[in-house]
């Protein structure tokens, strides 16, 4: 756990950091895991934060956090279990994140194969067809109509001769001409 500090090494803190020294009735790792828990400690810390431009906590806010305190031996067992279980959960999450990237690349590869003819190559070979039957066309050649959706921030009028798309929004109208030229 990276948020535990070896106090024998004389850590330095400033007004933006609080150093909490656990008493003999609490296991430091139990306290650290509790404060890191989304549904308990971290939630309380986020609810107690204050400030407009530089958000923070005061020492009284930290002192008044609620903490369900198990007997010391149970705290040690809980902390030991969390020390082994949660890193394994994090490793699984990282592997799953990697799977999402792999699936995205696979999807793109399938789409590329489909639009290049590679996806149906074996089928075409079986029936004696080649890519020569494919033609190059524009989207305008193969659709009957293209309409833009309604933009509630857009002026409902045809474009003027000197513009492509009339566009006004609270943001762009004050800083630009208000025209969107993609």
Secondary structure, DSSP 8 states (H G I E B T S, - for coil): -TT---GGG-----TT-------TTS-HHHHHHHHH-TTTHHHHHHHH-B-SSS-B--HHHHHT-------HHHHHHHHHHHHHHHHHHHHHHHHHHHHHHHHHHHHHHHHHHHHHTGGGHHHHHHHT--GGG-----HHHH-S-------TTS--S---TT-SSB---TTHHHHS-SB---
